[in-house]
Amino acid sequence: MSINTAAELRAALNTAEAGDVIQLGDIVGPVSIGPLSFDPPVTLRGGSFSLTGSPAEYTQLLWLNKVTGLTLDGVQWRGAGERGGQLGWGIRADDCSRLTITGCDLTMLHRGMLLTRCSDVVVTRNHIHAIRSDGINIAQCERVHVLDNVIMDFTPAPGDHPDGAQLWTTGTTRGSRAIRIERNLIAGLAGQFPQGIFISDELALYESDAGHDGITIEGNTIVGSAWHGILVGPGVSRLRVAGNDVVGTTGATINGQRVTPWINLPADAMATGNMAPRYLIGGKDGASAGNEVSTYISQTRADEVVEDWLVRWAERGDAAPQPEPDPEPQPDPVPADPAPVDPPPVVAPAPGIDVAALRASVESLLATAVNARDQTNQAENALGRALYRQDKVIAGAKALLEALG
């Protein structure tokens, strides 16, 4: 039996036991959940959350409030409105811990997800697309791993400032800590110019040693961004930026001004192995040692970079484990007198094994598993390419309609 209403979902969670899996149906939001706590986590699997009508743009399809121990696996999220006027936030999580969001599809939303004062969160292998503003927002969080997600196709309305992933301090009392943003694709389609990864401390909390700390940005591919391919403002301690590729396209302009995507970092950032058309390090133009200035490529080649990334993404099919909080220190155990030991039991001899028959059985099982995996990979590759092509067709059609008036 699947869950099809907000009331049914709350009732199912109120009676769930740790480790349960709840199959979702199609639920119309907004839905709020919490406080709740599970150890091991409960899983919400499949199904969808959606909005209807004309809700406020900040309406949350799912709001998690003080929830500990929850996995969202393979859920679809769809906001209201049309492209350029999308309404709704997919997931809002406040004061939550031990969350995993994996394999979800979030589309036609104002924002994909917003995490505030959360800890021990994994966001992995999600497809966030056709977004008006930001893909993933993080504020005053600890130990969050954003890994292997696709965030693409941005259609901002006037006043929107779209970012693939953004950290801020507005409305907080301290920055975020131990945040890893790794191996994600952030891409604008032709004529779209989102920011890639944007990290700022608007309240200058770093002046009182309360700013962002322990931030890693590594192995991300950012295609077709505006100027801020990767921007990290001042005061971030223990910042590592490594192995990222910011791809700029030839002839791209915004309001007649050439777009030069950059990696913009404080002077004390640890930066190595990055590629970008331009760098600003400590406010000075030019790449620091160990980083490469890349050339601009055509839009056609940029599309190929995205499509190749999607194929590899489908082939990988891996996910990060849910991080565990640091264990509380325990006192050393007090040695006890050794317990008496019984003599070992007498073990009956094992029956003989037909090795040849066992080998044949295992070889047959292996062949079946390899064939099934090959078929799965082929299907995932085709799906990745199809999704990308569909996004391109939608964007092109929208642009043509606007040109036709």
C-alpha positions as CSV (number, residue, x, y, z in Angstrom):
1,M,0.0,0.0,0.0
2,S,1.3,3.4,-0.9
3,I,0.8,6.8,0.8
4,N,-1.2,9.3,-1.1
5,T,-2.0,12.2,1.3
6,A,-0.2,14.4,3.8
7,A,-2.3,13.0,6.6
8,E,-1.5,9.4,5.6
9,L,2.2,10.2,5.5
10,R,2.2,11.7,9.0
11,A,0.2,8.8,10.3
12,A,2.6,6.3,8.7
13,L,5.6,8.1,10.2
14,N,4.0,8.3,13.7
15,T,3.7,4.5,13.8
16,A,6.8,3.6,11.9
17,E,9.7,1.7,13.5
18,A,13.3,2.4,13.0
19,G,14.6,1.0,9.7
20,D,11.1,0.8,8.0
21,V,10.6,1.6,4.3
22,I,7.5,3.6,3.4
23,Q,6.4,3.5,-0.2
24,L,5.0,6.8,-1.4
25,G,2.3,7.5,-3.9
26,D,1.5,10.9,-5.5
27,I,1.1,13.5,-2.7
28,V,0.0,17.0,-3.3
29,G,1.8,19.5,-1.0
30,P,2.6,21.4,1.0
31,V,3.5,18.8,3.6
32,S,5.2,19.3,7.0
33,I,6.8,16.6,9.1
34,G,8.4,16.6,12.5
35,P,9.6,16.5,15.2
36,L,10.6,12.8,14.6
37,S,13.6,10.6,15.3
38,F,14.6,7.2,14.0
39,D,17.7,5.1,14.5
40,P,18.4,3.4,12.1
41,P,16.7,5.8,9.6
42,V,13.2,5.3,8.1
43,T,13.2,5.5,4.3
44,L,10.5,7.3,2.1
45,R,10.8,5.7,-1.3
46,G,9.4,6.5,-4.7
47,G,6.3,8.4,-5.4
48,S,6.1,12.2,-5.8
49,F,5.3,15.5,-4.1
50,S,3.7,18.3,-6.2
51,L,2.0,21.6,-6.0
52,T,-1.1,22.8,-7.8
53,G,-2.7,26.2,-8.4
54,S,-0.7,29.4,-7.8
55,P,1.0,29.1,-4.4
56,A,3.6,31.5,-3.0
57,E,7.0,30.9,-4.6
58,Y,8.5,29.9,-1.3
59,T,5.8,27.2,-0.5
60,Q,7.6,24.0,0.5
61,L,6.5,20.8,-1.1
62,L,8.0,19.0,1.9
63,W,9.1,20.7,5.1
64,L,11.2,18.7,7.6
65,N,11.4,20.2,11.0
66,K,13.5,18.6,13.7
67,V,13.7,15.3,12.0
68,T,16.5,12.8,12.7
69,G,17.1,9.7,10.8
70,L,15.3,9.9,7.4
71,T,16.2,8.8,3.9
72,L,14.4,10.2,0.8
73,D,15.1,7.7,-2.0
74,G,14.0,8.1,-5.6
75,V,11.2,10.6,-4.9
76,Q,10.0,13.0,-7.6
77,W,9.3,16.7,-6.9
78,R,7.4,19.1,-9.2
79,G,6.4,22.7,-8.4
80,A,3.7,24.8,-9.9
81,G,3.7,27.4,-12.7
82,E,5.4,27.6,-16.0
83,R,9.1,27.9,-17.0
84,G,10.3,31.3,-15.9
85,G,7.6,31.5,-13.3
86,Q,8.1,28.3,-11.3
87,L,6.7,28.2,-7.8
88,G,7.6,26.2,-4.7
89,W,10.7,24.9,-2.9
90,G,11.2,21.1,-3.2
91,I,12.7,20.3,0.2
92,R,13.1,22.5,3.2
93,A,14.9,21.0,6.2
94,D,15.3,22.9,9.5
95,D,17.2,21.6,12.6
96,C,17.5,18.1,11.1
97,S,20.2,15.5,11.3
98,R,21.2,12.2,9.7
99,L,19.3,12.9,6.4
100,T,20.0,11.3,3.1
101,I,18.5,12.6,-0.1
102,T,19.4,10.3,-3.0
103,G,18.2,9.5,-6.5
104,C,15.5,12.1,-6.5
105,D,14.2,14.2,-9.4
106,L,13.4,17.9,-8.6
107,T,12.0,20.0,-11.4
108,M,9.9,23.1,-12.2
109,L,10.7,24.7,-8.8
110,H,11.7,28.1,-7.5
111,R,14.4,26.4,-5.4
112,G,15.5,22.8,-5.2
113,M,16.3,22.4,-1.5
114,L,17.2,24.5,1.5
115,L,19.1,23.1,4.5
116,T,19.3,25.2,7.6
117,R,20.9,24.2,10.9
118,C,21.2,20.6,9.8
119,S,24.0,18.1,10.4
120,D,25.2,14.8,9.0
121,V,23.4,15.1,5.6
122,V,24.2,13.4,2.3
123,V,22.7,14.8,-0.9
124,T,23.8,12.5,-3.7
125,R,22.9,11.5,-7.3
126,N,19.9,13.8,-7.5
127,H,18.7,15.5,-10.8
128,I,17.7,19.1,-10.1
129,H,16.6,20.9,-13.3
130,A,14.2,23.5,-14.8
131,I,14.9,25.7,-11.7
132,R,14.1,29.4,-11.4
133,S,16.6,30.2,-8.7
134,D,19.0,28.0,-6.6
135,G,19.6,24.3,-6.8
136,I,20.9,23.7,-3.2
137,N,21.1,26.2,-0.4
138,I,23.0,25.5,2.9
139,A,23.0,27.8,6.0
140,Q,24.6,27.1,9.4
141,C,25.0,23.4,8.7
142,E,27.6,20.8,9.7
143,R,28.9,17.8,8.0
144,V,27.0,18.0,4.7
145,H,28.2,16.1,1.6
146,V,26.8,17.2,-1.7
147,L,28.1,14.5,-4.1
148,D,27.5,13.5,-7.7
149,N,24.4,15.6,-8.4
150,V,23.2,17.1,-11.7
151,I,22.0,20.7,-11.4
152,M,21.1,22.2,-14.7
153,D,18.6,24.3,-16.8
154,F,18.0,27.5,-15.0
155,T,15.1,29.9,-16.1
156,P,15.3,32.9,-13.7
157,A,12.6,35.5,-13.5
158,P,13.7,39.2,-13.1
159,G,15.3,39.6,-9.7
160,D,16.3,36.0,-9.3
161,H,20.0,35.2,-8.8
162,P,20.3,31.5,-9.7
163,D,23.2,29.5,-8.2
164,G,23.9,25.8,-8.5
165,A,24.9,25.6,-4.8
166,Q,25.1,28.5,-2.3
167,L,26.2,28.9,1.3
168,W,25.3,32.1,3.2
169,T,25.2,33.5,6.7
170,T,22.2,35.8,6.5
171,G,19.7,35.0,9.3
172,T,22.3,32.8,11.1
173,T,24.5,33.0,14.1
174,R,27.5,31.2,12.6
175,G,28.7,29.8,9.3
176,S,28.6,26.3,8.0
177,R,31.3,23.7,8.9
178,A,32.7,20.6,7.3
179,I,30.8,21.0,4.0
180,R,32.0,19.0,1.0
181,I,30.7,19.9,-2.5
182,E,32.2,17.2,-4.8
183,R,31.9,15.8,-8.3
184,N,28.7,17.7,-9.3
185,L,27.6,19.0,-12.7
186,I,26.2,22.5,-12.7
187,A,25.2,23.6,-16.2
188,G,23.2,26.3,-17.9
189,L,21.8,25.5,-21.3
190,A,22.6,27.8,-24.3
191,G,21.8,31.4,-23.3
192,Q,21.4,30.6,-19.6
193,F,24.0,32.0,-17.2
194,P,23.6,30.6,-13.6
195,Q,26.3,31.1,-11.0
196,G,28.0,27.8,-10.2
197,I,29.1,27.6,-6.5
198,F,28.7,30.7,-4.4
199,I,29.9,31.0,-0.8
200,S,29.6,34.2,1.2
201,D,29.5,35.5,4.7
202,E,27.2,38.5,4.5
203,L,27.3,39.1,8.3
204,A,31.1,38.9,8.4
205,L,30.9,36.3,11.2
206,Y,34.5,35.4,10.5
207,E,35.5,38.5,12.3
208,S,34.4,36.8,15.5
209,D,35.7,33.4,14.5
210,A,32.2,32.2,13.7
211,G,32.4,32.1,9.9
212,H,32.5,29.2,7.5
213,D,35.1,26.5,8.3
214,G,36.3,23.3,6.6
215,I,34.8,23.8,3.2
216,T,35.9,21.5,0.3
217,I,35.0,22.2,-3.3
218,E,36.4,19.4,-5.4
219,G,36.0,17.7,-8.8
220,N,33.0,19.7,-10.0
221,T,32.2,20.5,-13.6
222,I,30.6,23.9,-14.2
223,V,29.4,24.7,-17.7
224,G,28.0,27.9,-19.1
225,S,28.0,29.9,-15.9
226,A,28.0,33.7,-15.5
227,W,31.1,35.3,-14.0
228,H,31.0,33.4,-10.7
229,G,31.9,29.9,-11.8
230,I,33.2,29.4,-8.2
231,L,33.2,32.3,-5.8
232,V,34.2,32.1,-2.1
233,G,34.2,35.3,-0.2
234,P,36.6,36.3,2.6
235,G,37.0,34.7,5.9
236,V,36.5,31.0,5.1
237,S,38.9,29.0,7.1
238,R,40.4,25.6,6.0
239,L,39.1,26.1,2.4
240,R,40.2,23.6,-0.2
241,V,39.3,24.1,-3.9
242,A,40.8,21.3,-6.1
243,G,40.3,19.6,-9.5
244,N,37.3,21.7,-10.6
245,D,36.6,22.5,-14.3
246,V,34.9,25.8,-15.0
247,V,34.0,25.8,-18.7
248,G,33.5,29.1,-20.6
249,T,31.9,29.4,-24.0
250,T,33.1,31.5,-26.9
251,G,31.1,34.7,-27.6
252,A,28.8,34.5,-24.5
253,T,27.5,37.9,-23.4
254,I,25.1,39.3,-20.9
255,N,23.6,42.7,-21.8
256,G,26.4,43.2,-24.3
257,Q,29.2,42.4,-21.9
258,R,31.4,39.4,-22.5
259,V,31.0,36.6,-19.9
260,T,34.4,35.5,-18.4
261,P,33.6,32.7,-15.9
262,W,36.2,32.7,-13.1
263,I,37.3,31.0,-9.9
264,N,37.4,33.8,-7.3
265,L,39.0,32.9,-4.0
266,P,40.6,34.5,-1.0
267,A,44.4,34.7,-1.1
268,D,44.9,32.1,1.6
269,A,42.7,29.4,-0.1
270,M,44.3,26.0,-0.8
271,A,43.7,25.8,-4.6
272,T,45.2,23.2,-6.9
273,G,44.4,21.3,-10.1
274,N,41.6,23.6,-11.2
275,M,40.8,24.7,-14.8
276,A,39.0,28.0,-15.6
277,P,39.2,30.8,-18.2
278,R,40.0,33.3,-15.5
279,Y,41.0,33.5,-11.8
280,L,40.8,36.2,-9.1
281,I,42.9,35.2,-6.2
282,G,42.8,37.6,-3.3
283,G,41.4,40.2,-5.6
284,K,44.3,39.9,-8.1
285,D,43.8,38.6,-11.7
286,G,45.7,35.5,-12.6
287,A,45.9,31.8,-11.7
288,S,47.9,30.7,-8.7
289,A,50.5,28.0,-9.0
290,G,49.2,24.6,-9.7
291,N,46.1,25.8,-11.5
292,E,45.5,26.1,-15.3
293,V,43.9,28.8,-17.4
294,S,41.6,27.1,-19.9
295,T,40.5,28.3,-23.4
296,Y,36.9,29.1,-24.3
297,I,35.0,26.5,-26.3
298,S,32.0,26.6,-28.6
299,Q,28.5,26.1,-27.4
300,T,28.3,22.8,-29.4
301,R,31.5,21.6,-27.6
302,A,30.0,22.7,-24.3
303,D,26.9,20.6,-25.0
304,E,29.1,17.6,-25.6
305,V,30.9,18.2,-22.3
306,V,27.6,18.0,-20.5
307,E,26.4,15.0,-22.4
308,D,29.6,13.1,-21.8
309,W,29.4,13.9,-18.1
310,L,25.8,12.6,-18.0
311,V,26.9,9.3,-19.6
312,R,29.7,8.8,-17.0
313,W,27.2,9.8,-14.3
314,A,24.9,7.0,-15.3
315,E,27.7,4.5,-15.6
316,R,29.0,5.3,-12.1
317,G,25.8,4.6,-10.2
318,D,27.5,5.0,-6.9
319,A,26.5,6.9,-3.8
320,A,28.3,8.2,-0.7
321,P,27.6,6.5,2.7
322,Q,25.7,8.5,5.2
323,P,28.2,10.1,7.5
324,E,28.0,9.2,11.2
325,P,28.5,11.8,13.9
326,D,31.8,11.7,15.8
327,P,31.5,9.2,18.6
328,E,31.4,10.5,22.2
329,P,34.7,9.8,24.0
330,Q,34.4,6.8,26.4
331,P,36.5,5.9,29.4
332,D,38.9,3.0,29.0
333,P,37.3,-0.2,30.2
334,V,38.3,-1.6,33.6
335,P,39.9,-5.0,33.2
336,A,37.8,-7.8,34.7
337,D,38.8,-11.2,35.9
338,P,38.9,-13.6,33.0
339,A,35.8,-15.8,32.8
340,P,36.1,-19.6,32.9
341,V,36.5,-21.0,29.4
342,D,34.6,-24.1,28.4
343,P,36.4,-26.7,26.3
344,P,35.8,-26.4,22.6
345,P,32.8,-28.5,21.3
346,V,33.4,-31.5,19.2
347,V,32.6,-30.6,15.6
348,A,31.2,-33.3,13.3
349,P,33.1,-33.6,10.0
350,A,31.6,-31.7,7.2
351,P,30.0,-33.6,4.3
352,G,32.0,-33.8,1.1
353,I,31.6,-31.0,-1.4
354,D,31.3,-31.5,-5.1
355,V,33.7,-28.8,-6.2
356,A,33.0,-29.1,-9.9
357,A,29.2,-28.7,-9.4
358,L,29.8,-25.7,-7.1
359,R,32.1,-24.0,-9.6
360,A,29.5,-24.5,-12.4
361,S,26.8,-23.0,-10.3
362,V,28.9,-20.0,-9.3
363,E,29.9,-19.4,-13.0
364,S,26.3,-19.5,-14.1
365,L,25.3,-17.0,-11.3
366,L,28.2,-14.7,-12.3
367,A,27.2,-14.7,-16.0
368,T,23.6,-13.8,-15.1
369,A,24.7,-11.0,-12.8
370,V,27.1,-9.5,-15.4
371,N,24.4,-9.6,-18.2
372,A,21.9,-7.9,-15.9
373,R,24.4,-5.2,-15.0
374,D,25.2,-4.5,-18.6
375,Q,21.5,-4.1,-19.5
376,T,21.1,-1.7,-16.5
377,N,24.0,0.4,-17.6
378,Q,22.7,0.6,-21.2
379,A,19.3,1.8,-19.9
380,E,20.8,4.4,-17.6
381,N,23.1,5.8,-20.3
382,A,20.1,6.1,-22.7
383,L,18.1,7.8,-19.9
384,G,20.8,10.3,-19.2
385,R,21.2,11.3,-22.8
386,A,17.4,11.5,-23.3
387,L,16.9,13.8,-20.3
388,Y,19.6,16.2,-21.5
389,R,18.2,16.3,-25.0
390,Q,14.7,16.9,-23.6
391,D,16.0,19.8,-21.5
392,K,17.6,21.3,-24.6
393,V,14.4,21.0,-26.7
394,I,12.3,22.6,-23.9
395,A,14.8,25.6,-23.6
396,G,14.9,26.0,-27.4
397,A,11.1,26.0,-27.7
398,K,10.7,28.5,-24.9
399,A,13.3,30.8,-26.6
400,L,11.6,30.5,-29.9
401,L,8.2,31.4,-28.4
402,E,9.6,34.4,-26.8
403,A,11.2,35.6,-30.1
404,L,7.9,35.1,-31.9
405,G,6.2,37.3,-29.3
